[in-house]
Every structure is written in C-alpha cells, then in structure tokens.
Amino acid sequence: MAQVDFGFLNDLIGFRLKQAHARYAGEAEKRMKDLGLSPQQFSILALVALNPGIIQSRLMDSLYLSRSTCGDMVDQLVRNGLMRREPIDRRSFALGLTDEGETRLSAAKTLVFDGTTPSKARLTAQEQQDLLRLLAKLADH
C-alpha cells in the first residue's frame, strides 16, 4: 500500500500536534478502558486531586472544555462514585474526589506513567523533556 503524501501539512504545528494526539490518545484510551475512564475523565480526576475544592468553571477553563462537556463528565464521575460536589453557595460547588476516585486515579496514573508505552519508547528521556517544555511553551502562550 502506498504512503500518503502529507506535503506541506507536515510543516504545520497544529497538524502534527493533532496526529501525535490522535496516536497517543488512542493508546491512552486502550490502557484506561479497564478502569472505566477516558483520558478526559483522567485529566478531570487529576486536576481535582491536585486542586481540592476547585469549582467546575475553573476546571472547564483549565482543560479547555465546553460547559456542557465538562458538566456531563463531572455528572458522570459523580454518578460513578468517583467525585463529589460540596456546595459553596447557591450556584457554586467545590469538587473533590471520593475514596474510590482516589483509588481509581492512582491506578490510572500507574498506567499513564508506565515507561513501556509505545509513544514513550520512540523518544529518549531528553527528547521527552524537550517536548514537554515546548508543548508547555505553546500552551502557555
């Protein structure tokens, strides 16, 4: 089967990021499936664990999620017993993890940080550090 010529698309940062994300997200999705989590749900659990009491709008802004997507995911995580909402006032709720949420996040972190993933195997330790630094620079722009 012939290779596809991407031509000038290979020179576009956004295009290459999307390709890398698609490959990595697919691997991450497969690895977390047994835990009943998606990569986005993992990110939500992680941010809530790192920022106890975070409110949903701050979570939404931090992960670049739409209001409805974030709301649906938080609702699902609450229904599944992984997160809880604690009222701050009539319109705001502080988010926190349940004990089961902490356990599931810990198991997911082990999968995510497992050094045997195909994506990590393609990069040296220095390349991984350089990539993270450059991605942070792009994200923080």
ZINOR-V681394 format. One record per pair of residues at least 6 apart in sequence whose C-alpha atoms are under 6 Angstrom apart, sorted by the first residue. I is the first residue (numbers start at 0). GAP is how many residues later the second one is. D is the distance in whole Angstrom. If there is no record, write none. Layout:
# ZINOR-V681394
<<I,GAP,D> <I,GAP,D>>
This chain:
# ZINOR-V681394
<<28,9,6> <47,48,6> <51,44,6> <52,41,4> <52,42,5> <52,43,6> <53,40,5> <53,41,6> <54,38,6> <54,39,5> <59,10,6> <76,6,6> <77,6,6> <81,15,6> <81,16,5> <81,18,6> <81,19,4> <82,13,6> <82,14,4> <82,15,5> <83,11,6> <83,12,5> <84,8,6> <84,9,6> <84,10,5> <85,7,5> <85,8,5> <86,6,4>>
